[in-house]
Amino acid sequence: LQFTWKALGPAARGITLGVGTDGGNYGLHAGEFSPPGGWPVTELKLGEKPSENWETRRVDLWNVFKKPVKLNLMWLGSKGGDVAFDQILLGRTEKDLPAVGK
């Protein structure tokens, strides 16, 4: 999974991209976690606070779920202020995804 995100101002204290399967739900976040209500979610913290600059993140879902999975849920969240997401991509291998710029 590869995605790009950013805070749209200093009021944003947290940014979350969540994914789920029948076997579990994970919230990938920077700063304060923004879980959905109604089901259990495991937090995976990717940063101390959301950046106001675009940041591309890559997460190996095999390392997260420890088995092949079929994603059936995705959610976006924020705490405190507005955030933005772009280029949410899935690939079978890292080679299937565009290179992450420095």
Secondary structure, DSSP 8 states (H G I E B T S, - for coil): -EEEEEESSTT--EEEEEEEETTEEEEEEEES----SSS--EEEEEESS--SS-EEEE--HHHHHSS-----EEEEEEESS-EEEEEEE--SSGGGS-----
